[in-house]
Amino acid sequence: MSDHLILIPVFNEAATLDRIVSGVRRHGTVLVVDDGSTDRSAAVAGAAGADVLRLDRRRGKGEALRRGARDALARGVDRVVTLDGDGQHDPDDIPRLLKAAAETPDALVIGCRLGADGARVMPSGRLAALRVAGFFINWLTGASIADTQSGFRVYPAGLLRAVTPRRGGFVLETEMLIRAAAAGWRLVEVPITTIHVRGRQSRFRPARDGIAVGVYLAGHILRRWGREMLTVAAALLRPFSAERRRPRHRAQAAFAASYRGNPAAWAVATGVFTLNCVVETWRGWWRDPRARCLRMVGTATVAAPLLLPLALAHALRARRGPYSAAAVEAAPDSGSDRLTAFVGRVYCQQGLAPLLPDARAARGRPAARPRPADYDVLVVGGGPGGATAATLLARGELSVAVVEREAFPRFHVGESLLPANLPLLGRLGVLDRIRQQGFITKYGASFHDQESELEYTFYFREGRPWPHYSFEVPRAEFDQILLDHARQQRGVTLLQPALVEEVRFDPDGVDARVSAGGATRDIRARFLVDASGRDAFLASRQGRRRPVPGLGKVAIFAHFRGARRWPGRDEGNIRIFIFEDGWFWWIPFAGDVTSVGCVLHARTVRGREGPLPELFDAMIGRCRRVSEGLEQAERITPIHTAANFSYQVEPVVGDRFLCVGDAVAFVDPIFSSGVYVAMQSAELAAAEIVRAFREDRFESARFAGYERRFRTGTNPFFRFIRHYYEPAFLEVFLRPRNVAGILDTITGVLAGGAFVRIPLRMRLSLEAFFAIVRINRWRRRRRGRPVESRLEW
Ligand SMILES: Cc1cc2nc3c(=O)[nH]c(=O)nc-3n(C[C@H](O)[C@H](O)[C@H](O)COP(=O)(O)OP(=O)(O)OC[C@H]3O[C@@H](n4cnc5c(N)ncnc54)[C@H](O)[C@@H]3O)c2cc1C
């Protein structure tokens, strides 16, 4: 079997096809895809010795190439050579193109018609349009290709597997260049000979095809331009960010403090300080390598909008002059292309490349042909996020491997569920099993502030899309039920205990090294879901796990037997006891066991010496409600700790992966949102992944919507958490009035009801609530009462 196939998509080329196929057959097996010709193209090709694939009607070059590529991949070839059926390509160039392809296996090889006499292969107007379009394509791909529209190419099989053409017509060539480069493939040009076929008119329709290419490019250009603008804006705005501004303001206040009695001197001191800051910030700025990149981004910001109309003008000029040998010979030489050269000089893309995220991601990807995948999806972690994702992916008919490090049942923090979790458990088909387990029912959340003695219980409301109750669950039992349920789905393989040690992505999928029982094995999947919880597996190895400023808190927790119980339906409520050094959670389980834990401000922990367990006892002693409640209790588990658990990761999605649950972010456990967010994000993620498999599209942009939904879903929680540590917020929160639906909205958010959809009424009530908090802060400040947020402690 040959290692390549020569693919010729044709439409009504009966006149030239016999000569082309005879010439091409000398260099390998030929597959002619007849795009619904109305002449004898298929018969001529077959008679000349080509394999023929006939499309029932004219479907366009894109579909012809797609079908041909599919056929070629099924034959197991390593490379597919494409050339046009109009006879303009010389078959004897094929060996040179194949040689270049063998030397650069990670490249798409393009036959370039624009040699030293480049100006003579097409009319000058069209050549100019090609060069302007070429500038943008090169800008987008980071390559330097002269003949971006050449159809004479060698595609590696791996590239065709990873990048299926979606466009047709003359956009196809452009699309394949941009998407191949984005998937990490190199673009290499090899000069070829162009044959002018006398009397033959080009199929290129300048207005229709030119505009189609222009529109396709414009979308990409605007996206890149927008991204570069954001890069510039982020760099310019950094000095004004809160993390830089706050210390600067503090230093400024300290610097001018001694002149406070004299307004003129104070103003001068403040002015001098500010000027000095500006000088320090910008000193030597232009020598910074980043500044060069920023200058180029600035140039592009000017260049792109200027060049787009120019490209259009060139395309319209190209309308004159049909593409025929006579026209080419008659056309005046287009002369040197000053425009592209000028922009190339002022806007050097190589310099900019390191700044751009997808250029960074594309570099260094291995191009060797990967082995077939063992599973469609590999899920790292079998907690609530991983188990939910695996169950729903298997329902979408994907094969899934879940790798979980720990043997279950195992202790885990995070035991209070939200009501919105229950419909989700129902959709998973595990709600009845959860009910049978006999977990205690939670009807509400009670808050008590030791300093102000304010106390309030939020009871979940009836008549909502979620029930008016939830459960308090020992996670050892709950996680075991979810993972068992996932394992029972057809198509799910559970590896447990097993550790994912390392992963490596390529354009076709991901290879993972998994160790279990002292042995190591490689697993290959087409997609990866990171559900590794606070380990944030991918971000800690290939991205960033950024702590959330001001939330460097520490949690200390354990289970107790014989702790106080509240009577009646209040027994199962989660209780939050706020005291000076932080707050305690009090989560009762069915039977006689209660989970008690405290979240401490970082400065409380920093100021202490000695082991954390001792600190736990000391904190219990400082919180009256907790020490009274634990008077008769005995601790039945070791004391566990979690420190610096507030973070966000980057990236959340990427080519062939996405993260769910705690592997994306965790901020604060105050509103018991963690398990629900993990499971809900896994449900959203599974739906996106199943769709991605149907469309065979796995690039990171495909999953941007998921990341957006995660962020908007968690926003209401984060907003409450940020304000929760302010006394002005607590005062309003613990004395809620049911005006403008505020009480309803707070309980809705606390129930998890704002994640998937936040109705306008709820949004407005939330704004009303936070307006009241702002007014209260202002009143407290006027009365000289503290307003400082404990978030920063
Ligand atoms: C102090 C504190 C209190 C909390 N209280 C609550 C609460 O009351 N209610 C609530 O809903 N949430 C709470 N949470 C949050 C909750 O614990 C998490 O949000 C939730 O467990 C996230 O689920 P997950 O599936 O994303 O991650 P996890 O439940 O952490 O599961 C991740 C799994 O991945 C496995 N894993 C990790 N790395 C690998 C690897 N390389 N290979 C194989 N397996 C791996 C781990 O063993 C683990 O089992 C609390 C969190 C903290 C810190």
The ligand as a Gaussian input file, in Angstrom:
#p B3LYP/6-31G(d) Opt

LIG

0 1
 C      -13.367000      24.060000      54.427000
 C      -14.313000      23.665000      53.340000
 C      -15.665000      23.447000      53.631000
 C      -16.551000      23.104000      52.614000
 N      -17.880000      22.931000      52.879000
 C      -18.739000      22.662000      51.882000
 C      -20.126000      22.452000      52.129000
 O      -20.587000      22.510000      53.244000
 N      -20.938000      22.173000      51.078000
 C      -20.457000      22.081000      49.805000
 O      -21.231000      21.852000      48.881000
 N      -19.149000      22.241000      49.548000
 C      -18.276000      22.526000      50.541000
 N      -16.952000      22.648000      50.263000
 C      -16.489000      22.505000      48.892000
 C      -16.477000      21.044000      48.431000
 O      -15.661000      20.285000      49.270000
 C      -15.944000      20.986000      47.018000
 O      -16.382000      22.096000      46.296000
 C      -16.357000      19.723000      46.276000
 O      -15.862000      18.593000      46.912000
 C      -15.825000      19.791000      44.837000
 O      -16.043000      18.592000      44.161000
 P      -15.050000      18.142000      42.989000
 O      -15.607000      16.916000      42.401000
 O      -14.765000      19.285000      42.110000
 O      -13.670000      17.835000      43.742000
 P      -13.377000      16.752000      44.868000
 O      -14.593000      16.408000      45.625000
 O      -12.233000      17.270000      45.669000
 O      -12.924000      15.477000      44.055000
 C      -11.715000      15.451000      43.361000
 C      -11.202000      14.021000      43.312000
 O      -10.101000      13.971000      42.405000
 C       -9.165000      13.038000      42.912000
 N       -7.863000      13.389000      42.298000
 C       -7.163000      14.527000      42.445000
 N       -6.037000      14.475000      41.690000
 C       -6.054000      13.279000      41.065000
 C       -5.159000      12.642000      40.141000
 N       -4.034000      13.235000      39.721000
 N       -5.460000      11.403000      39.696000
 C       -6.602000      10.778000      40.110000
 N       -7.479000      11.335000      40.975000
 C       -7.210000      12.569000      41.438000
 C       -9.196000      13.235000      44.405000
 O       -8.774000      12.083000      45.083000
 C      -10.685000      13.544000      44.651000
 O      -11.401000      12.412000      45.059000
 C      -16.063000      22.972000      51.289000
 C      -14.716000      23.159000      51.013000
 C      -13.842000      23.510000      52.018000
 C      -12.389000      23.725000      51.687000

